[in-house]
Amino acid sequence: MKTDMSLVHLISNASVLVQLVMLLLLVVSFVSWVIIFKRFSVLSKAQKHIRSFEEEFWSGVDLGRLYVRVNSNPTPESGQENIFRAGFKEFARLRQHSQADAEAVMEGMQRAMRVTLSREQERLEKSLSFLATVGSTSPYVGLFGTVWGIMNSFRSLAEMNQATLAVVAPGIAEALIATAMGLFAAIPAVVAYNRYAAQVESILNSYYTFADEFSSILHRKAHAQGDISNASAQTEA
């Protein structure tokens, strides 16, 4: 008598616990792929906006006009634009107070940019921890289902008078499907996590570099204004 070894038959005849393990791995794999495609879109847009905003920023445009432009027509996906907007807004606000010295202005501006940088990092790294968890735990979850299935196969085998390969094979095959599904869920998650983690690090490095360069530009402006104010005060005296 030929034993039905089709995938559907093996899964449908597996034990309840093994089926639950398979279902869990299937759901986890589906969620992982959704995250993979979403993160690909987010990180691709972030890299694209880095190039476009840097071209505009270093084109020699007046910073005040650039602020008006990004404030009236913002691009939420552009991390550098968000950092620029937060820093320049705080810089301009503090400069309106005549008693605020240059160092206080710079400290407030840098604090505003650090907050925005933290938010951008959180946005870029969103759901990456889930991919890391799936990549590290799915093989073990699948292995648990395999061990449980093989254990049940040998328990059933012990109750039979005559043991043959045809009797043992279906139980072992259905148990091994859990391991295969665990690897199917883990491998894409690990590959995507490693790739996206490297991309996030590269993007954040660009953000930090821009923040430092922007701080240097505003630092010169703040101290130049301070020197002008001091010269004016000495002339009046």
NUNU-286867 format. One record per residue (C-alpha): residue number from 1; x, y, z. Coordinates in pm, 1 decimal. Layout:
<atoms>
(atom NUM (X Y Z)),
...
</atoms>
This chain:
<atoms>
(atom 1 (0.0 0.0 0.0)),
(atom 2 (146.8 333.1 -107.8)),
(atom 3 (173.5 596.2 162.7)),
(atom 4 (57.1 949.3 77.3)),
(atom 5 (363.8 1171.9 126.9)),
(atom 6 (224.9 1492.0 -21.8)),
(atom 7 (296.5 1814.0 168.6)),
(atom 8 (-70.3 1887.7 234.6)),
(atom 9 (-132.9 1535.9 365.6)),
(atom 10 (171.8 1547.4 593.4)),
(atom 11 (74.1 1883.1 742.4)),
(atom 12 (-291.3 1785.7 789.1)),
(atom 13 (-192.8 1462.9 964.4)),
(atom 14 (68.0 1617.4 1191.7)),
(atom 15 (0.1 1643.3 1564.5)),
(atom 16 (-182.8 1948.3 1695.9)),
(atom 17 (128.7 2095.4 1857.2)),
(atom 18 (332.9 2056.7 1538.6)),
(atom 19 (53.7 2218.7 1339.0)),
(atom 20 (48.2 2509.9 1582.8)),
(atom 21 (423.7 2549.2 1543.1)),
(atom 22 (385.8 2550.3 1164.7)),
(atom 23 (105.1 2805.5 1184.0)),
(atom 24 (312.2 3028.5 1410.7)),
(atom 25 (609.2 3011.9 1174.3)),
(atom 26 (385.5 3084.8 876.5)),
(atom 27 (239.3 3393.5 1044.8)),
(atom 28 (582.0 3512.4 1156.0)),
(atom 29 (719.8 3465.1 806.3)),
(atom 30 (431.7 3665.3 655.8)),
(atom 31 (482.0 3951.1 903.0)),
(atom 32 (856.7 3945.8 834.5)),
(atom 33 (803.4 3985.5 461.5)),
(atom 34 (563.1 4275.3 519.6)),
(atom 35 (826.9 4446.2 735.5)),
(atom 36 (1100.5 4370.7 481.4)),
(atom 37 (910.0 4545.6 200.7)),
(atom 38 (811.5 4839.7 421.6)),
(atom 39 (1165.9 4891.4 551.3)),
(atom 40 (1298.7 4872.5 195.6)),
(atom 41 (1066.5 5155.9 95.2)),
(atom 42 (1149.3 5369.5 401.2)),
(atom 43 (1526.5 5331.8 373.5)),
(atom 44 (1528.4 5382.9 -2.8)),
(atom 45 (1334.7 5707.9 36.1)),
(atom 46 (1565.9 5819.8 317.3)),
(atom 47 (1875.4 5769.0 100.5)),
(atom 48 (1709.9 5944.9 -192.0)),
(atom 49 (1618.0 6247.4 21.1)),
(atom 50 (1972.8 6268.8 159.3)),
(atom 51 (2109.6 6328.5 -190.1)),
(atom 52 (1836.6 6573.4 -293.4)),
(atom 53 (1850.2 6783.6 25.2)),
(atom 54 (2231.0 6799.5 33.1)),
(atom 55 (2233.6 6925.7 -326.0)),
(atom 56 (1993.2 7203.0 -230.3)),
(atom 57 (2164.3 7284.1 100.0)),
(atom 58 (2513.3 7314.7 -49.1)),
(atom 59 (2395.1 7501.7 -359.6)),
(atom 60 (2452.9 7832.1 -180.9)),
(atom 61 (2087.8 7902.5 -108.5)),
(atom 62 (2015.4 8142.2 177.1)),
(atom 63 (1940.2 7942.9 492.8)),
(atom 64 (1645.3 8164.2 578.3)),
(atom 65 (1486.5 8103.8 240.2)),
(atom 66 (1557.8 7732.5 264.3)),
(atom 67 (1388.1 7721.9 605.1)),
(atom 68 (1080.7 7898.9 466.8)),
(atom 69 (1068.6 7649.3 180.1)),
(atom 70 (1099.2 7334.8 392.7)),
(atom 71 (860.9 7474.5 652.6)),
(atom 72 (590.2 7551.7 396.9)),
(atom 73 (643.3 7234.2 194.6)),
(atom 74 (789.0 6974.5 432.3)),
(atom 75 (908.5 6626.1 339.1)),
(atom 76 (857.3 6408.0 649.7)),
(atom 77 (1067.5 6123.3 501.2)),
(atom 78 (1374.8 6349.5 474.6)),
(atom 79 (1572.9 6313.6 795.6)),
(atom 80 (1822.0 6588.4 709.7)),
(atom 81 (1539.0 6828.5 632.2)),
(atom 82 (1382.0 6754.4 970.5)),
(atom 83 (1716.6 6809.4 1144.5)),
(atom 84 (1772.3 7135.0 957.2)),
(atom 85 (1421.8 7258.2 1035.4)),
(atom 86 (1451.8 7180.7 1407.9)),
(atom 87 (1799.3 7334.4 1437.9)),
(atom 88 (1730.0 7651.3 1241.9)),
(atom 89 (1396.5 7708.1 1413.8)),
(atom 90 (1556.8 7691.1 1758.8)),
(atom 91 (1851.5 7900.8 1641.7)),
(atom 92 (1623.6 8175.7 1508.6)),
(atom 93 (1403.3 8165.0 1818.4)),
(atom 94 (1694.7 8205.5 2058.0)),
(atom 95 (1856.4 8476.1 1845.5)),
(atom 96 (1545.2 8691.2 1892.9)),
(atom 97 (1636.3 8730.3 2259.8)),
(atom 98 (1893.2 9005.3 2277.6)),
(atom 99 (2038.1 8878.4 2607.7)),
(atom 100 (2104.3 8525.5 2479.2)),
(atom 101 (2477.2 8477.9 2420.5)),
(atom 102 (2618.5 8278.9 2131.5)),
(atom 103 (2698.6 7971.0 2340.1)),
(atom 104 (2346.1 7951.9 2480.0)),
(atom 105 (2206.1 7981.5 2129.0)),
(atom 106 (2432.9 7703.2 2003.4)),
(atom 107 (2353.5 7478.0 2298.0)),
(atom 108 (1978.3 7515.4 2242.3)),
(atom 109 (2011.6 7457.4 1868.9)),
(atom 110 (2223.7 7144.5 1916.4)),
(atom 111 (1980.3 7010.6 2173.9)),
(atom 112 (1692.2 7049.4 1928.3)),
(atom 113 (1888.7 6866.5 1658.3)),
(atom 114 (1981.0 6583.4 1895.7)),
(atom 115 (1613.3 6527.1 1977.8)),
(atom 116 (1528.2 6514.2 1608.2)),
(atom 117 (1820.2 6279.5 1542.4)),
(atom 118 (1690.4 6043.8 1809.0)),
(atom 119 (1345.3 6046.2 1650.8)),
(atom 120 (1490.9 5978.7 1306.5)),
(atom 121 (1696.3 5689.8 1441.9)),
(atom 122 (1387.6 5542.3 1604.3)),
(atom 123 (1194.5 5578.4 1277.5)),
(atom 124 (1467.5 5412.1 1071.9)),
(atom 125 (1519.5 5124.1 1314.7)),
(atom 126 (1149.1 5053.3 1358.6)),
(atom 127 (1067.8 4679.1 1342.0)),
(atom 128 (1432.0 4578.2 1283.8)),
(atom 129 (1438.2 4417.1 1627.6)),
(atom 130 (1147.1 4198.3 1518.1)),
(atom 131 (1346.9 4074.6 1217.8)),
(atom 132 (1642.8 4002.9 1444.7)),
(atom 133 (1420.4 3807.2 1684.0)),
(atom 134 (1263.8 3607.0 1401.2)),
(atom 135 (1603.2 3530.9 1253.0)),
(atom 136 (1746.2 3406.8 1582.0)),
(atom 137 (1447.6 3213.3 1721.3)),
(atom 138 (1259.1 3067.4 1423.4)),
(atom 139 (1502.7 2779.0 1364.0)),
(atom 140 (1469.4 2676.0 1728.6)),
(atom 141 (1090.6 2696.8 1715.5)),
(atom 142 (1092.7 2479.1 1406.5)),
(atom 143 (1336.4 2239.5 1571.7)),
(atom 144 (1104.1 2213.7 1869.8)),
(atom 145 (821.7 2110.6 1637.9)),
(atom 146 (1049.0 1856.4 1471.0)),
(atom 147 (1163.0 1703.8 1798.1)),
(atom 148 (805.6 1681.4 1920.7)),
(atom 149 (689.0 1520.6 1596.9)),
(atom 150 (970.9 1265.5 1591.5)),
(atom 151 (907.3 1184.2 1954.8)),
(atom 152 (542.2 1111.6 1877.7)),
(atom 153 (647.0 897.6 1580.0)),
(atom 154 (868.9 680.0 1796.3)),
(atom 155 (600.1 651.2 2062.6)),
(atom 156 (355.6 528.5 1798.5)),
(atom 157 (624.6 297.6 1664.3)),
(atom 158 (668.6 136.2 2003.7)),
(atom 159 (302.6 36.5 2004.7)),
(atom 160 (331.7 -155.5 1677.6)),
(atom 161 (434.8 -518.1 1646.8)),
(atom 162 (614.4 -470.7 1317.2)),
(atom 163 (812.8 -154.8 1244.4)),
(atom 164 (891.0 -64.5 885.7)),
(atom 165 (1027.0 243.4 712.6)),
(atom 166 (689.2 303.5 552.6)),
(atom 167 (538.5 335.2 900.6)),
(atom 168 (805.8 568.0 1040.3)),
(atom 169 (868.3 785.7 732.7)),
(atom 170 (544.6 992.6 732.4)),
(atom 171 (579.9 1093.3 1095.8)),
(atom 172 (943.8 1193.9 1055.4)),
(atom 173 (869.4 1377.0 729.3)),
(atom 174 (588.0 1583.1 880.6)),
(atom 175 (811.3 1668.3 1174.6)),
(atom 176 (1094.1 1784.8 948.3)),
(atom 177 (855.2 2023.1 773.3)),
(atom 178 (856.2 2232.9 1092.2)),
(atom 179 (1235.1 2271.8 1070.8)),
(atom 180 (1210.5 2366.4 704.0)),
(atom 181 (947.8 2630.0 784.3)),
(atom 182 (1164.5 2763.8 1064.0)),
(atom 183 (1453.4 2810.6 822.5)),
(atom 184 (1217.3 2960.4 564.5)),
(atom 185 (1114.9 3223.3 818.4)),
(atom 186 (1463.7 3282.7 959.7)),
(atom 187 (1684.1 3315.0 651.7)),
(atom 188 (1506.8 3613.3 484.7)),
(atom 189 (1475.7 3785.1 823.7)),
(atom 190 (1848.9 3749.9 896.2)),
(atom 191 (1952.2 3865.0 548.8)),
(atom 192 (1714.9 4163.9 561.6)),
(atom 193 (1819.4 4260.0 913.7)),
(atom 194 (2190.5 4258.5 830.5)),
(atom 195 (2135.7 4461.1 514.1)),
(atom 196 (1899.2 4712.2 672.0)),
(atom 197 (2111.9 4754.1 984.5)),
(atom 198 (2407.1 4848.8 762.2)),
(atom 199 (2186.6 5091.5 566.2)),
(atom 200 (2054.3 5250.8 883.9)),
(atom 201 (2408.0 5297.9 1014.2)),
(atom 202 (2513.7 5461.9 687.2)),
(atom 203 (2210.0 5692.9 686.9)),
(atom 204 (2261.2 5791.1 1050.1)),
(atom 205 (2626.8 5867.3 981.4)),
(atom 206 (2511.6 6103.0 706.3)),
(atom 207 (2267.9 6266.3 947.1)),
(atom 208 (2531.1 6315.7 1217.2)),
(atom 209 (2779.1 6452.7 965.0)),
(atom 210 (2521.3 6698.6 835.2)),
(atom 211 (2428.9 6802.5 1189.7)),
(atom 212 (2795.4 6873.7 1268.1)),
(atom 213 (2844.9 7072.3 947.3)),
(atom 214 (2524.5 7267.2 1002.5)),
(atom 215 (2628.8 7339.6 1361.5)),
(atom 216 (2960.4 7478.5 1235.3)),
(atom 217 (2781.2 7711.0 993.8)),
(atom 218 (2543.6 7840.3 1261.8)),
(atom 219 (2831.4 7863.0 1509.0)),
(atom 220 (3007.1 8109.2 1280.0)),
(atom 221 (2686.9 8305.5 1233.4)),
(atom 222 (2615.9 8319.8 1606.3)),
(atom 223 (2964.7 8436.0 1699.9)),
(atom 224 (2983.3 8679.1 1410.4)),
(atom 225 (2663.2 8838.4 1535.9)),
(atom 226 (2809.7 8842.7 1886.2)),
(atom 227 (3124.7 9016.8 1763.4)),
(atom 228 (2915.4 9276.6 1581.5)),
(atom 229 (2706.7 9339.8 1895.4)),
(atom 230 (3019.0 9376.7 2112.1)),
(atom 231 (3177.9 9615.2 1861.8)),
(atom 232 (2859.9 9823.8 1853.3)),
(atom 233 (2847.5 9840.9 2232.2)),
(atom 234 (3213.4 9949.8 2254.3)),
(atom 235 (3157.2 10219.8 1989.5)),
(atom 236 (2856.5 10360.1 2178.1)),
(atom 237 (3058.4 10362.3 2498.9)),
</atoms>
